[in-house]
């Protein structure tokens, strides 16, 4: 379980960030990663600010916009604006550089997710997709998977990422085999997950469970990661 006050905190003026796992100058030996999930940062970027051009390699980098927009440019020649309802996956592979900038007059709120690649030295790649179905309440929407099934983004790792909006009083169930693991990341609201109370900003690992039950104490937005 990771409550917001337990996460690493960063305040840079141009960026406010909460780190679920060890990141940059924040190090917690008990929380360096979860399975293939290496980074799960919640970021708030003011208007006109952002990340200057910087490098990455051998990582799957996924951007999930909660509110606002983020403008992306990279060394592969991609340039796009990611808005709420869209998801971006960048395979850093043998090496890419990119920048991210908030072009709007409002603060942008997003999640930055890094996942270890299935092998090092992959060719860099980029994928972005709108998910209108992401906003259908009371169901899990597959956003990313290793095979790209059900029109999801393709991740080069044995991981599935689901997005969910659950209205107050509604419940979902998700089956998972005992040899797999799950991470729930709360974005908004309050969920009871297998009897555990999770609120905005909370994250929790689920192991050795066949069934994940999610019940909304109030309208909630969340991500569910299923990992090998």
MARTIDO-568052 format. One line per field, with one value per residue (C-alpha): residue in three letters; y, x, z. Coordinates in nm, 3 decimals. Example, Ala and Ser with C-alpha at 12.3 -4.5 7.8 and 13.67 -1.06 7.14 Angstrom:
% MARTIDO-568052
type: ALA, SER;
c2: -0.450, -0.106;
c1: 1.230, 1.367;
c3: 0.780, 0.714;
This chain:
% MARTIDO-568052
type: UNK, UNK, UNK, UNK, UNK, UNK, UNK, UNK, UNK, UNK, UNK, UNK, UNK, UNK, UNK, UNK, UNK, UNK, UNK, UNK, UNK, UNK, UNK, UNK, UNK, UNK, UNK, UNK, UNK, UNK, UNK, UNK, UNK, UNK, UNK, UNK, UNK, UNK, UNK, UNK, UNK, UNK, UNK, UNK, UNK, UNK, UNK, UNK, UNK, UNK, UNK, UNK, UNK, UNK, UNK, UNK, UNK, UNK, UNK, UNK, UNK, UNK, UNK, UNK, UNK, UNK, UNK, UNK, UNK, UNK, UNK, UNK, UNK, UNK, UNK, UNK, UNK, UNK, UNK, UNK, UNK, UNK, UNK, UNK, UNK, UNK, UNK, UNK, UNK, UNK, UNK, UNK, UNK, UNK, UNK, UNK, UNK, UNK, UNK, UNK, UNK, UNK, UNK, UNK, UNK, UNK, UNK, UNK, UNK, UNK, UNK, UNK, UNK, UNK, UNK, UNK, UNK, UNK, UNK, UNK, UNK, UNK, UNK, UNK, UNK, UNK, UNK, UNK, UNK, UNK, UNK, UNK, UNK, UNK, UNK, UNK, UNK, UNK, UNK, UNK, UNK, UNK, UNK, UNK, UNK, UNK, UNK, UNK, UNK, UNK, UNK, UNK, UNK, UNK, UNK, UNK, UNK, UNK, UNK, UNK, UNK, UNK, UNK, UNK, UNK, UNK, UNK, UNK, UNK, UNK, UNK, UNK, UNK, UNK, UNK, UNK, UNK, UNK, UNK, UNK, UNK, UNK, UNK, UNK, UNK, UNK, UNK, UNK, UNK, UNK, UNK, UNK, UNK, UNK, UNK, UNK, UNK, UNK, UNK, UNK, UNK, UNK, UNK, UNK, UNK, UNK, UNK, UNK, UNK, UNK, UNK, UNK, UNK, UNK, UNK, UNK, UNK, UNK, UNK, UNK, UNK, UNK, UNK, UNK, UNK, UNK, UNK, UNK;
c2: 0.000, 0.346, 0.646, 0.993, 1.114, 0.808, 0.876, 1.077, 1.446, 1.693, 2.066, 2.240, 2.539, 2.422, 2.077, 1.918, 1.541, 1.243, 0.932, 0.592, 0.423, 0.542, 0.812, 1.080, 1.202, 1.009, 0.662, 0.411, 0.065, -0.098, 0.066, 0.061, -0.104, -0.355, -0.641, -0.475, -0.146, 0.078, 0.433, 0.564, 0.940, 1.172, 1.512, 1.860, 2.098, 2.471, 2.661, 2.726, 2.489, 2.139, 1.900, 2.019, 1.779, 1.479, 1.120, 0.776, 0.422, 0.063, 0.157, 0.168, 0.518, 0.571, 0.904, 0.920, 1.269, 1.324, 1.691, 1.938, 1.873, 1.795, 1.867, 1.603, 1.625, 1.359, 1.266, 1.019, 1.315, 1.279, 1.587, 1.568, 1.698, 1.442, 1.529, 1.366, 1.057, 0.973, 0.753, 0.765, 0.490, 0.561, 0.275, 0.432, 0.123, 0.200, 0.566, 0.864, 1.223, 1.406, 1.710, 1.763, 2.103, 2.230, 2.453, 2.550, 2.831, 2.573, 2.330, 1.984, 1.677, 1.347, 1.011, 0.914, 0.537, 0.350, -0.023, -0.237, -0.367, -0.741, -0.710, -0.437, -0.280, -0.254, -0.019, 0.309, 0.349, 0.565, 0.509, 0.733, 0.655, 0.812, 0.599, 0.726, 0.403, 0.502, 0.723, 0.450, 0.420, 0.096, -0.116, -0.183, -0.060, -0.226, 0.059, -0.128, -0.487, -0.695, -0.804, -0.484, -0.681, -0.510, -0.202, -0.132, 0.021, -0.232, -0.264, -0.466, -0.646, -0.898, -0.630, -0.525, -0.177, -0.113, 0.217, 0.243, 0.493, 0.356, 0.544, 0.563, 0.235, 0.036, -0.268, -0.443, -0.778, -0.876, -1.231, -1.284, -1.606, -1.684, -1.661, -1.297, -0.980, -0.656, -0.294, -0.055, 0.318, 0.554, 0.882, 1.018, 0.907, 0.618, 0.244, -0.062, -0.315, -0.665, -0.506, -0.239, 0.131, 0.323, 0.696, 0.946, 0.903, 0.564, 0.263, -0.101, -0.433, -0.742, -1.087, -1.443, -1.345, -1.500, -1.222, -0.846, -0.680, -0.303, -0.125, 0.252, 0.431, 0.742, 0.800, 0.693, 0.694, 0.443, 0.229, -0.146, -0.306, -0.686, -0.807, -1.128;
c1: 0.000, 0.127, -0.061, 0.007, 0.196, 0.424, 0.531, 0.836, 0.760, 0.922, 0.852, 1.048, 0.827, 0.782, 0.674, 0.505, 0.547, 0.467, 0.682, 0.530, 0.869, 1.228, 1.297, 1.565, 1.679, 1.404, 1.517, 1.324, 1.487, 1.151, 0.979, 1.208, 0.958, 0.672, 0.739, 0.802, 0.647, 0.946, 0.805, 0.460, 0.479, 0.183, 0.277, 0.124, 0.273, 0.184, 0.084, 0.377, 0.613, 0.742, 1.032, 1.311, 1.471, 1.612, 1.715, 1.568, 1.662, 1.540, 1.205, 0.840, 0.716, 0.340, 0.165, -0.188, -0.340, -0.586, -0.664, -0.528, -0.288, 0.078, 0.273, 0.529, 0.828, 1.096, 1.409, 1.208, 1.033, 0.705, 0.516, 0.171, -0.058, -0.190, -0.531, -0.757, -0.897, -0.573, -0.280, 0.081, 0.343, 0.705, 0.953, 1.285, 1.480, 1.834, 1.780, 1.553, 1.531, 1.203, 1.042, 0.701, 0.537, 0.203, 0.069, -0.254, -0.352, -0.436, -0.237, -0.188, -0.226, -0.088, 0.064, 0.406, 0.451, 0.774, 0.779, 1.088, 1.108, 1.102, 1.461, 1.719, 1.812, 1.465, 1.417, 1.267, 0.898, 0.594, 0.219, -0.069, -0.438, -0.767, -0.982, -1.342, -1.444, -1.220, -1.504, -1.768, -1.856, -1.867, -1.640, -1.268, -1.118, -0.799, -0.559, -0.234, -0.116, 0.172, -0.024, -0.220, -0.544, -0.885, -0.733, -0.506, -0.159, 0.123, 0.369, 0.689, 0.636, 0.391, 0.167, -0.194, -0.312, -0.682, -0.856, -1.175, -1.445, -1.677, -1.983, -2.087, -2.238, -2.126, -1.897, -1.662, -1.486, -1.169, -1.033, -0.659, -0.456, -0.263, 0.070, 0.007, 0.016, -0.181, -0.128, -0.420, -0.348, -0.621, -0.662, -0.990, -1.259, -1.274, -1.275, -1.299, -1.064, -1.086, -1.195, -0.920, -1.017, -0.828, -0.862, -0.722, -0.345, -0.333, -0.168, -0.177, -0.027, -0.245, -0.085, -0.221, -0.578, -0.798, -1.055, -1.020, -1.339, -1.368, -1.659, -1.701, -1.774, -1.778, -1.729, -1.372, -1.109, -0.826, -0.572, -0.529, -0.199, -0.186, 0.175, 0.371;
c3: 0.000, -0.091, 0.050, -0.099, 0.210, 0.187, -0.171, -0.270, -0.315, -0.555, -0.589, -0.865, -0.939, -1.298, -1.172, -0.873, -0.861, -0.639, -0.688, -0.609, -0.653, -0.615, -0.872, -0.926, -0.582, -0.401, -0.292, -0.086, -0.083, -0.004, -0.301, -0.606, -0.844, -0.863, -1.103, -1.444, -1.326, -1.261, -1.238, -1.155, -1.110, -1.067, -1.212, -1.213, -1.471, -1.470, -1.783, -2.016, -1.831, -1.893, -1.937, -2.165, -2.411, -2.222, -2.304, -2.227, -2.319, -2.269, -2.117, -2.222, -2.133, -2.110, -2.057, -1.917, -1.906, -1.621, -1.692, -1.948, -2.236, -2.291, -2.610, -2.707, -2.944, -2.990, -3.185, -3.397, -3.557, -3.369, -3.255, -3.099, -2.827, -2.580, -2.437, -2.183, -2.352, -2.533, -2.431, -2.553, -2.556, -2.642, -2.671, -2.576, -2.684, -2.799, -2.713, -2.779, -2.663, -2.612, -2.452, -2.289, -2.251, -2.121, -2.403, -2.227, -1.989, -1.720, -1.510, -1.664, -1.443, -1.570, -1.484, -1.616, -1.627, -1.704, -1.767, -1.819, -2.176, -2.247, -2.375, -2.415, -2.747, -2.902, -3.195, -3.069, -3.144, -3.081, -3.058, -2.955, -2.958, -2.855, -2.630, -2.646, -2.469, -2.178, -2.061, -2.051, -1.682, -1.486, -1.705, -1.742, -2.070, -2.193, -2.272, -2.338, -2.374, -2.507, -2.815, -2.880, -2.852, -2.847, -3.012, -2.715, -2.737, -2.775, -2.486, -2.525, -2.196, -2.047, -1.896, -1.936, -1.834, -1.777, -1.714, -1.515, -1.424, -1.158, -1.040, -0.675, -0.556, -0.862, -0.856, -1.098, -1.084, -1.267, -1.274, -1.256, -1.244, -0.927, -1.110, -1.203, -0.999, -0.998, -0.902, -0.851, -0.884, -0.769, -0.955, -0.819, -0.576, -0.331, -0.400, -0.180, -0.345, -0.199, 0.127, 0.134, 0.130, -0.143, -0.206, -0.457, -0.493, -0.321, -0.482, -0.378, -0.486, -0.514, -0.501, -0.476, -0.556, -0.825, -0.821, -0.783, -0.664, -0.700, -0.532, -0.557, -0.230, -0.449, -0.822, -0.901, -1.174, -1.154, -1.340, -1.298, -1.401, -1.452, -1.456, -1.484;
